[in-house]
């Protein structure tokens, strides 16, 4: 696996393919293979997530980006088509120290600057999943051209807990390269957008309302859910 700072977006972990890192079931008809996962976070604990629940923000949100390995040859093709991608979203909440996440957090000082990359050993991202199986799901689009309706979003209801120091480590990353005037990588989430005509379904009784980012914002040429 490789961990890197994405020039425009976030801290991303690219996954070397493993047969174990597949998801299926729920709203998904096929097997989807994990491509990468990344985080969005705020400058302070009051915001940072891309989705909100009952209009409440979480300080960070994890996205695990999968592609349909049954219908498509590769990630790039899948990203252009309906039912091509499936993204699992997990909220991070301020609380207990997250031991497994710390292994990733420990790599952050070595990828502080833009475009830097570090390799580390095997890591099973399922340790970042909350225990509760409940989720919301909706069909959405990529945030970038060609804005295809390719993404099945699966947003877990239960957040995982991380401590303040771990969140602070995220905020030490930089949008800028070495030698440039430092710009901290914070608030790398998209603003909430109107729901438009999308339907959000939940795997549990409707006690909470998920507010989603639904309208694509053309910005970069990267395929980044
Ligand atoms: Zn994302």
Boltz pocket constraint, residues with backbone or C-beta under 6 A from the ligand:
constraints:
  - pocket:
      binder: B
      contacts: [[A, 38], [A, 40], [A, 63], [A, 224], [A, 225]]
      max_distance: 6.0
